[in-house]
Amino acid sequence: IETARLYESLSASETYTRRLINSSLNIIIASDTDRRIIEFNPAAQQYFGYSHDEIIGQHANILYADPQHGDEIFHKACENGRCTTEVLNRRKNGEIFPVILSASALKNRRGEVTGVMGIARDISAQKEAEAEKERLLAAEYEQRVRAESLSQITLALAAHTNPEAVLDEIINQISILIPHATCNIVLLKNGIPRLMRCLGAGSAGIAEAIESQLYQQARLPLEDEVLKTRSPILITDCRTDPRWVTFEPTAWIRSHVVIPISHHQQVLGLLRLDNDTPHAFSEQDVERLTPLANAAAIALHNAQLYQQAIEDAQTKLILLNEVNHRVKNNLSAIIGLLYAEQNQLNPDSDRRYVQIIDSLIQRVQSLAAVHTLLSSQEWTSVSLNTLLSQIIHATRQSYDVRRPVNIVVVPSEIQITPRQAHNLALIINELTTNTFKHGRSSTHPEIEITVTAWEEDDQIWVEYRDNGPGYPPPLLKNKGDDSHIGFNLINNILTKTLRGALSLRNDSGAVTLFSFMVEVKNDKF
């Protein structure tokens, strides 16, 4: 009875174990000491593609991509009782797939090894995920390196303002970025391709071929296509591509890439690389070269603009110097004619005419002074303080002023345009002339002039004051007659030309306040 119960218990245990093996989703394989397969569960059949009948009795190494690896796992399991490792298995159709394998020694009641059982789990999905992660990390690293390289390249190219230096820098950066045998740069000059740079092994022959034959565009469908499409072209093997035109100096070329140098939809030229090995260049190389070509196009365009600006500035300076010289001579001639006319007049009978000519001379001299100032600054905006000071001192020198003169121009940062400078010169000249003519008497010998300027509400305000006798009442009441020609001139300039206003009053002397529109943006510090 006890024996029957024992057999029944063993049978139940075996049935339970069998069910576990057959229902497991893991791969379960067992082999005897001769490495012959004695157990191969349904999961193993599904993964490997073998049926139970065709695999039982086969040597276990048939399941390994590397049979030697199978032998090592078997011996480690037998010696140590267990061995866990990652291994590559081979399916019936030859496909390789990775598993994590735990191999355990099978022993009888006496402790003798009777075989090895392996439980494995397919980790293909895990490996693919890891590979994808590695690929993404590598791609991210590549993008970062490319971005950093492009940034450095752009800075290096932007540092040059000479087109020749830009071309040299392009060649230098390409030699760092992409391995090649020769590199040449072609720029379009009035629509005609011109070879500008050609460096590398065999460059002399290529340069000769390009200059003599290659750039007859009707015979070069490849370059013509790039110029029309503004898209790069990669030829992995020149001998099999019908677009490639072979000449004796270029027969050695097997790989070729052309990148357009484009700026704002306009092709400025071509960047061409050659190699003597097929498939030397890849699409990745094209992706690396395209941003470089774009940066090169911007740098070349800027360098050309810079050179053109220098040439234009030199031409402008020559013309401006010629104009300034002629205007200065004309003003000097006018002053000379006025002095000659003044000398012809009788000071007693023609006193009024002498005064008129004298006033004209003063005004022309003030124009000459401001013209000299503007010429020295090449007709850009000028400091209002500088203008005020120069006109006041120039007018003072025209008068035989024997009394002490104290001139104060309060500092300001205001800038004015050349057009405003000419008109303001006439205004300040009239005010200064009036001061010196009607300044303090001998009992009060000092003449004081204070000029203050400030900017407010898009208007520039100027206050001119002296310590003279002040303005006559009729003039303050705006009832001036023809004798007040100077103030009529000031008023007309301010209201009609400078879009400003004029105000007169007395305060321990004459005070003139006038304003005009801001035309130059003045920074406030």
PyMOL commands that set and color helices and strands:
alter all, ss='L'
color gray80, all
select helices_A, chain A and resi 2-23+42-48+52-55+60-63+67-80+124-158+163-177+203-214+217-219+221-229+238-240+248-250+283-344+351-376+384-397+418-437+473-476+485-497
alter helices_A, ss='H'
color red, helices_A
select strands_A, chain A and resi 27-32+37-40+82-90+96-107+113-122+182-189+192-200+233-235+255-263+266-275+382-383+405-409+415-416+447-456+459-466+501-506+510-517
alter strands_A, ss='S'
color yellow, strands_A
deselect
rebuild
show_as cartoon
